[in-house]
Amino acid sequence: MPTPAEALALILDRITPLPPRRLPLAEALGLAASEAIASGEQVPPFTNSAMDGYAVRAADLAEASPESPVRLRVLGDLAAGAMPDRAVAAGTAWRIMTGAPLPEGADSVVPVEDTIRGEGWMEARKPLRSGIHIRLAGEDIQAGLALVAAGQALRPGDLGVLAAVGLAAVPVHPRVRVAVLTTGDELVDASGQPGPGQIRDANIHAICAQVAACGAVPVPFARVPDDRAALASVLREAMQADAILTTGGISVGDYDFMKGMLEELGAERIFWKVAQKPGGPLGFWMLGSTPVFGIPGNPVAAMLMVEEYVRPALRRMMGFAKLHRPLAEAGLEGGWTGKAGDPRTTFLRVVARREGERLQARLTGPQGSAILSSMLHANALAVIPAGTDRVEPGGKVQLHLTELAEDH
């Protein structure tokens, strides 16, 4: 039975990124660049005005003052997108708008509010520094500048920069399509009224949300009854997805058909059962090149296993360089007592908060694997090593910070 670290390594060793595609910028937000991207051109492409005003030679205004204003002849109006047909010579200026190309001969722009305008002329009443109120060609981005690293998630600002340098499409790894199956005769829709012995299916909603939250595309299937033929049919259909995630039917009960059915369909079992609590019956198979995650049906165990194992695997399939949530150390308020001599790693749901420079954590309440309400306020998981049966009040625990973006 592998440890959690060993199980995660076994999964990630078999996961490879989906083949890259070139997608339009409008479809690339949140995806990982499949290769490093550098700029092929400079931004701005030409020196231009940063203000509405007048393009001038600063030397012409060196003696300007309120008592002795300097008057310049205006050659014309220059709007953004237009090109000047004459250079600025001594004693002349162009009226210029923000973003318009700086005319040859000009080296500065006088803001319009610092001038007086007349018919064919303007007056300035103070000198200005050469080079002021202009944007130099290439001052933002130089040709050859590294813009995006391979494996980097593309953010809105990244897309804006890529557009600015003329890249209308970008090489990325696509989103993973994940078939999500829940099994069990006892389950009914969230909108349904449970009959005797039945419960509402929370897993399908929580897990699909987790899949979507990591950038993948959940493909929920209708609930699968505890029937071998029905399960085989649904699994064959689910094989069209990039990954398969099942909940329930993975343990050792008389109606737990999932393990056997996967292997009848040709799936290679990588492991089944992990030395952890909750989520011990976690299984992982490869069905050809398709990873299959067999997740326990208890709702908290299901969510924790998706967080700890499925999320990093899906991120690797989508080409992200960073797979794992931030780690931190915190004092555990109230402590914790487990089973003496327990050889399993225990995951506790906690609320973490910062007090000054220290991080403190407290349990969200009862920690049973079916206590779904314990997920309401949890923002971290405390990882208790195998063989540890007690944490003293205030004792140090390692946290996985589940509300923060991956950092390694």
C-alpha distance (Angstrom), angle and dihedral (degrees) to the residues before:
residue distance angle dihedral
M1 . . .
P2 3.82 . .
T3 3.78 124.4 .
P4 3.82 116.9 -118.5
A5 3.81 91.1 -98.4
E6 3.80 91.5 49.4
A7 3.82 92.1 46.7
L8 3.80 92.3 51.2
A9 3.81 90.7 48.6
L10 3.82 90.7 50.6
I11 3.80 89.2 53.4
L12 3.78 97.9 44.9
D13 3.81 92.5 45.6
R14 3.81 88.4 63.5
I15 3.79 98.4 42.8
T16 3.79 122.1 93.2
P17 3.81 128.3 178.5
L18 3.77 118.6 -95.0
P19 3.83 113.3 -104.0
P20 3.81 110.9 -82.0
R21 3.80 125.0 -109.3
R22 3.78 135.6 -169.0
L23 3.78 107.7 -116.4
P24 3.80 130.8 -178.9
L25 3.80 114.0 -100.7
A26 3.81 89.5 -111.5
E27 3.82 89.1 65.0
A28 3.81 99.2 39.5
L29 3.81 103.8 74.7
G30 3.79 110.8 126.9
L31 3.80 95.0 7.0
A32 3.80 123.9 120.6
A33 3.77 119.9 -109.0
S34 3.79 108.3 -118.1
E35 3.80 92.7 -149.7
A36 3.78 139.5 16.4
I37 3.79 112.6 -83.4
A38 3.82 125.4 -151.1
S39 3.77 130.0 -177.3
G40 3.77 117.6 -97.2
E41 3.79 93.6 -163.1
Q42 3.78 143.9 24.6
V43 3.80 128.3 -95.3
P44 2.93 122.9 -116.3
P45 3.79 91.9 28.7
F46 3.82 92.1 -152.8
T47 3.79 137.1 20.0
N48 3.79 108.4 -91.9
S49 3.77 143.7 171.3
A50 3.79 120.6 -81.9
M51 3.81 92.3 -165.2
D52 3.76 143.2 38.1
G53 3.81 104.2 -105.8
Y54 3.80 140.5 79.6
A55 3.80 129.1 -38.7
V56 3.81 106.3 -135.1
R57 3.77 146.3 155.7
A58 3.81 105.9 -99.1
A59 3.81 89.7 -143.7
D60 3.82 89.5 64.5
L61 3.80 90.5 62.6
A62 3.80 98.4 42.8
E63 3.83 92.5 110.2
A64 3.81 97.8 38.0
S65 3.82 117.2 130.3
P66 3.82 137.6 153.2
E67 3.79 88.7 -100.2
S68 3.80 93.4 45.5
P69 3.81 111.1 28.2
V70 3.79 120.1 -171.7
R71 3.79 117.1 -127.4
L72 3.82 120.7 -152.8
R73 3.79 129.9 -171.8
V74 3.82 112.5 -115.4
L75 3.80 113.4 -133.1
G76 3.79 95.0 -163.9
D77 3.82 145.4 -70.5
L78 3.79 121.4 -57.6
A79 3.80 115.8 -163.7
A80 3.81 126.8 -171.5
G81 3.78 107.5 -80.2
A82 3.82 94.2 27.0
M83 3.80 127.5 106.7
P84 3.84 125.3 -138.6
D85 3.79 117.0 -119.9
R86 3.80 95.8 -158.9
A87 3.79 136.2 43.1
V88 3.80 123.1 -119.0
A89 3.79 108.3 -103.1
A90 3.79 128.9 -175.8
G91 3.80 110.8 -58.7
T92 3.83 95.6 16.1
A93 3.81 138.0 97.6
W94 3.79 140.7 -179.8
R95 3.79 120.9 -129.9
I96 3.81 100.0 -126.3
M97 3.79 137.4 -170.8
T98 3.81 127.6 -145.1
G99 3.80 110.3 -78.0
A100 3.80 96.4 17.4
P101 3.84 116.9 130.7
L102 3.79 114.1 -93.2
P103 3.82 107.3 -114.5
E104 3.77 120.1 -119.3
G105 3.79 111.0 -90.5
A106 3.81 94.7 27.9
D107 3.81 119.3 106.9
S108 3.81 103.2 173.1
V109 3.80 143.8 27.2
V110 3.80 124.3 -130.6
P111 3.84 110.1 -147.2
V112 3.79 110.8 -117.4
E113 3.80 91.4 -122.9
D114 3.82 89.6 62.1
T115 3.82 93.3 57.7
I116 3.76 142.9 68.7
R117 3.78 115.2 -135.5
G118 3.78 126.5 -146.1
E119 3.78 137.0 166.9
G120 3.79 103.0 -59.8
W121 3.79 94.4 -17.1
M122 3.80 144.0 73.3
E123 3.79 132.4 -158.3
A124 3.79 127.9 -146.7
R125 3.81 120.8 -161.8
K126 3.80 100.7 -165.4
P127 3.80 137.2 37.5
L128 3.80 122.4 -108.6
R129 3.77 136.6 -155.4
S130 3.78 120.1 -98.4
G131 3.82 111.3 -105.3
I132 3.81 96.0 24.1
H133 3.82 123.2 141.5
I134 3.78 95.1 11.7
R135 3.79 133.6 111.0
L136 3.77 112.3 -137.8
A137 3.80 120.8 -136.9
G138 3.81 108.3 -94.0
E139 3.80 95.3 6.7
D140 3.84 90.1 125.4
I141 3.81 101.7 39.2
Q142 3.80 129.4 5.8
A143 3.80 121.5 -151.8
G144 3.80 108.3 -95.1
L145 3.81 94.5 27.6
A146 3.83 113.0 145.7
L147 3.80 107.3 -115.9
V148 3.81 109.4 169.6
A149 3.80 130.8 16.6
A150 3.79 122.3 -137.2
G151 3.80 109.3 -93.0
Q152 3.80 93.5 22.8
A153 3.80 117.4 136.8
L154 3.78 109.4 -120.3
R155 3.81 113.3 -120.8
P156 3.81 128.7 -168.6
G157 3.80 91.3 -96.5
D158 3.80 91.3 51.4
L159 3.79 90.8 53.1
G160 3.80 90.9 49.7
V161 3.80 91.6 52.9
L162 3.81 92.3 46.7
A163 3.79 89.5 51.9
A164 3.81 90.8 48.8
V165 3.81 91.3 57.6
G166 3.79 93.0 47.4
L167 3.81 101.7 -100.5
A168 3.80 103.7 139.3
A169 3.81 92.0 170.4
V170 3.78 130.1 35.2
P171 3.84 134.2 -157.4
V172 3.82 108.2 -113.2
H173 3.77 142.2 153.2
P174 3.82 109.0 -107.4
R175 3.77 126.9 -121.2
V176 3.79 115.6 -84.0
R177 3.81 115.4 -115.1
V178 3.80 106.7 -139.1
A179 3.79 121.4 -163.7
V180 3.83 106.4 -144.4
L181 3.81 116.7 -159.7
T182 3.77 127.8 -177.9
T183 3.79 119.1 -168.5
G184 3.79 135.5 -163.0
D185 3.81 140.3 93.1
E186 3.80 88.7 -128.5
L187 3.82 94.8 67.3
V188 3.80 127.8 97.3
D189 3.81 132.5 176.1
A190 3.79 119.8 -79.3
S191 3.81 86.9 -114.2
G192 3.80 93.2 49.0
Q193 3.77 130.9 92.2
P194 3.80 110.8 -117.3
G195 3.78 115.7 -125.4
P196 3.80 124.9 -148.7
G197 3.79 109.8 -43.8
Q198 3.80 93.8 5.2
I199 3.83 133.2 118.0
R200 3.78 134.6 -169.7
D201 3.79 117.7 -95.6
A202 3.81 104.1 -111.2
N203 3.79 94.0 158.3
I204 3.78 97.6 70.3
H205 3.81 91.5 56.2
A206 3.80 98.1 41.0
I207 3.79 94.6 45.5
C208 3.79 96.0 44.3
A209 3.81 87.2 51.3
Q210 3.81 90.8 51.3
V211 3.80 91.2 49.4
A212 3.80 91.5 49.8
A213 3.82 91.7 45.3
C214 3.80 91.6 61.4
G215 3.80 91.6 51.9
A216 3.81 99.6 -98.8
V217 3.81 127.1 120.2
P218 3.81 116.0 -111.9
V219 3.81 115.8 -145.5
P220 3.81 104.3 -165.7
F221 3.80 117.7 -157.5
A222 3.77 127.3 -155.5
R223 3.79 111.4 -89.9
V224 3.78 113.5 -82.3
P225 3.82 117.4 -131.7
D226 3.80 120.9 -135.3
D227 3.79 91.6 -90.5
R228 3.80 126.6 119.6
A229 3.79 96.8 -143.7
A230 3.81 93.3 48.1
L231 3.79 91.2 47.7
A232 3.81 92.8 49.9
S233 3.82 91.0 50.7
V234 3.79 93.7 50.1
L235 3.81 93.5 45.7
R236 3.81 90.9 53.3
E237 3.79 89.7 52.4
A238 3.81 91.9 45.5
M239 3.80 90.3 56.7
Q240 3.83 87.5 80.1
A241 3.83 88.6 73.4
D242 3.81 125.3 82.0
A243 3.83 92.5 -117.7
I244 3.79 136.0 9.7
L245 3.77 125.8 -140.9
T246 3.80 119.4 -173.2
T247 3.80 129.0 -176.9
G248 3.77 124.7 -157.8
G249 3.78 130.3 6.6
I250 3.79 91.2 72.1
S251 3.81 102.3 106.9
V252 3.81 130.6 74.2
G253 3.80 102.9 -83.5
D254 3.80 124.4 124.9
Y255 3.81 90.3 -104.5
D256 3.80 97.2 43.2
F257 3.80 98.3 109.6
M258 3.78 101.2 153.9
K259 3.81 100.7 94.8
G260 3.77 95.2 47.8
M261 3.77 94.4 42.7
L262 3.80 93.3 51.7
E263 3.76 91.3 52.0
E264 3.81 92.1 46.1
L265 3.80 86.4 57.1
G266 3.80 90.1 54.3
A267 3.80 101.5 -97.2
E268 3.80 117.3 154.4
R269 3.78 112.2 -130.5
I270 3.80 109.8 -134.3
F271 3.80 94.1 177.6
W272 3.76 141.3 -26.5
K273 3.80 119.8 -159.4
V274 3.78 125.7 19.8
A275 3.80 127.3 -148.7
Q276 3.79 94.1 -109.9
K277 3.77 143.5 105.2
P278 2.96 122.8 -108.5
G279 3.80 108.2 20.7
G280 3.80 101.4 33.9
P281 3.84 95.4 150.4
L282 3.81 92.6 59.7
G283 3.80 112.2 141.2
F284 3.79 135.5 -171.8
W285 3.80 128.4 -161.8
M286 3.78 137.5 171.6
L287 3.80 113.1 -136.8
G288 3.78 97.8 -167.5
S289 3.80 101.9 -57.6
T290 3.81 93.0 -22.9
P291 3.81 117.3 101.8
V292 3.80 115.0 -138.6
F293 3.79 121.2 -161.2
G294 3.80 116.8 -161.1
I295 3.80 104.5 -157.9
P296 3.83 124.6 -170.2
G297 3.80 114.8 -109.0
N298 3.79 99.1 -127.4
P299 3.82 101.8 107.5
V300 3.81 99.3 -130.2
A301 3.80 92.5 43.9
A302 3.80 88.5 49.3
M303 3.80 93.8 52.5
L304 3.80 94.0 44.4
M305 3.80 92.6 50.2
V306 3.80 91.6 49.8
E307 3.80 89.2 50.4
E308 3.80 96.3 47.0
Y309 3.81 102.3 36.9
V310 3.81 114.1 9.2
R311 3.79 97.4 47.0
P312 3.85 95.5 54.8
A313 3.81 89.9 45.0
L314 3.80 93.5 51.0
R315 3.80 90.7 47.4
R316 3.80 89.8 53.3
M317 3.82 89.9 49.5
M318 3.82 87.9 53.0
G319 3.80 91.4 51.2
F320 3.80 100.4 -112.3
A321 3.79 115.5 159.1
K322 3.82 92.3 -149.0
L323 3.80 115.2 61.8
H324 3.80 108.0 162.2
R325 3.80 136.5 68.5
P326 3.81 119.1 -116.4
L327 3.80 117.0 -82.9
A328 3.79 124.7 -138.8
E329 3.78 141.2 167.6
A330 3.80 120.6 -123.8
G331 3.76 140.8 172.0
L332 3.83 111.2 -110.2
E333 3.78 109.1 -133.2
G334 3.77 112.3 -139.7
G335 3.79 91.7 9.3
W336 3.81 124.3 -125.5
T337 3.78 137.6 -104.0
G338 3.79 123.3 -155.2
K339 3.77 138.7 168.7
A340 3.79 115.0 -51.2
G341 3.77 112.6 -109.8
D342 3.81 93.6 4.5
P343 3.84 107.1 168.6
R344 3.80 92.5 -158.9
T345 3.80 131.9 95.5
T346 3.81 109.9 -117.7
F347 3.80 125.2 -145.9
L348 3.81 114.6 -154.3
R349 3.79 124.5 -167.0
V350 3.78 109.2 -128.9
V351 3.78 143.4 169.8
A352 3.80 109.8 -127.4
R353 3.78 123.3 -160.5
R354 3.77 135.2 169.4
E355 3.79 121.3 -117.4
G356 3.78 107.8 -172.6
E357 3.78 105.6 -54.0
R358 3.81 94.2 -21.7
L359 3.78 129.8 86.3
Q360 3.80 118.7 -137.3
A361 3.80 127.7 -169.6
R362 3.79 135.3 -167.6
L363 3.77 131.5 -171.9
T364 3.79 115.6 -101.0
G365 3.80 90.1 -134.5
P366 3.81 133.9 -83.9
Q367 3.79 110.5 12.0
G368 3.81 102.8 -148.4
S369 3.80 114.9 139.7
A370 3.81 91.0 -118.6
I371 3.83 96.4 49.0
L372 3.79 95.5 104.6
S373 3.80 92.6 171.1
S374 3.81 87.1 70.0
M375 3.82 86.4 75.4
L376 3.80 94.3 59.2
H377 3.80 96.5 87.2
A378 3.80 102.7 15.0
N379 3.79 114.8 124.1
A380 3.79 97.6 165.8
L381 3.79 144.3 24.7
A382 3.79 121.0 -127.6
V383 3.80 110.1 -145.1
I384 3.80 113.2 -147.7
P385 3.82 111.4 -164.4
A386 3.80 121.6 -123.0
G387 3.80 112.5 -86.9
T388 3.80 94.0 27.5
D389 3.79 110.0 120.3
R390 3.78 99.6 168.6
V391 3.79 141.0 34.3
E392 3.77 113.7 -168.0
P393 3.81 118.1 -131.4
G394 3.80 106.3 -78.4
G395 3.81 91.4 13.2
K396 3.78 118.4 149.1
V397 3.81 120.5 -98.5
Q398 3.79 132.5 174.2
L399 3.79 116.0 -115.2
H400 3.77 133.2 -155.2
L401 3.82 102.8 -150.1
T402 3.80 99.5 -140.6
E403 3.81 97.8 -177.3
L404 3.81 94.7 57.3
A405 3.79 129.2 81.0
E406 3.79 119.4 -100.3
D407 3.79 114.3 -86.8
H408 3.80 104.2 180.0
